Amino acid sequence: MAAIDRRLPGATAIAAGIAALLAAGCALQPPPKPDETRSQALGATDFTTPWRAAEPVAGAVQDNWLATFGDAQLDALVAEAVQ
């Protein structure tokens, strides 16, 4: 027969109640406002100058153009994909 621990009756219920209150406290925080999120995520990013794509270069795309990056791992991945 298993021994029953009678040192602190109700300690489990108290611990569970405290854990529930702590978890509920986290849920009570309101979500951040969009402006706050934007300022934290983008920092001092300048949006006054719009992004523009480069002018296209005339001519055909060369074979094996990925090799111009000089990356051995990229070359291995391309060789594996082509097989």
DADAZI-V952870 format. One record per residue. N is the residue number from 1. SS is DSSP state (hx for helix, st for strand, lp for the rest). PHI is phi in whole degrees, 0 to 359 (999 if undefined). OMEGA is omega in degrees with one decimal (* if undefined). Layout:
((N	SS	PHI	OMEGA) (N	SS	PHI	OMEGA))
//
This chain:
((1	lp	999	-176.8) (2	lp	285	178.0) (3	lp	282	-180.0) (4	lp	258	-179.8) (5	lp	276	-177.7) (6	lp	247	-177.5) (7	lp	292	-176.8) (8	lp	232	178.9) (9	lp	294	178.7) (10	lp	83	-178.7) (11	hx	296	179.2) (12	hx	294	179.3) (13	hx	294	178.9) (14	hx	294	179.6) (15	hx	297	178.8) (16	hx	294	178.5) (17	hx	295	178.0) (18	hx	296	178.8) (19	hx	297	179.2) (20	hx	295	178.6) (21	hx	295	178.2) (22	hx	295	179.3) (23	hx	293	179.0) (24	hx	292	178.3) (25	hx	298	177.7) (26	hx	292	-177.7) (27	hx	284	-177.0) (28	lp	276	178.9) (29	lp	289	177.3) (30	lp	288	178.8) (31	lp	292	179.4) (32	lp	293	178.1) (33	lp	286	-177.9) (34	hx	304	179.9) (35	hx	295	178.3) (36	hx	295	179.9) (37	hx	297	179.7) (38	hx	298	-177.5) (39	hx	292	177.9) (40	hx	289	-175.4) (41	hx	283	-172.9) (42	hx	261	177.8) (43	lp	58	-176.8) (44	lp	261	-180.0) (45	lp	292	-178.9) (46	lp	268	179.6) (47	lp	249	-178.4) (48	lp	284	178.5) (49	lp	258	-178.5) (50	lp	290	177.9) (51	lp	285	177.4) (52	lp	227	177.4) (53	lp	287	176.6) (54	lp	291	177.2) (55	lp	293	-179.8) (56	lp	294	179.2) (57	lp	266	-179.0) (58	lp	287	176.9) (59	lp	119	-178.7) (60	lp	278	176.4) (61	lp	285	-178.4) (62	lp	285	172.1) (63	lp	293	176.4) (64	lp	59	-178.8) (65	hx	293	179.0) (66	hx	293	179.2) (67	hx	293	-179.9) (68	hx	292	176.9) (69	hx	284	178.3) (70	lp	68	-178.1) (71	lp	248	-177.4) (72	hx	296	-179.7) (73	hx	293	176.7) (74	hx	297	178.3) (75	hx	299	179.3) (76	hx	294	178.7) (77	hx	295	178.8) (78	hx	294	179.1) (79	hx	298	178.5) (80	hx	293	-178.2) (81	hx	290	-176.9) (82	hx	285	-177.4) (83	lp	297	*))
//
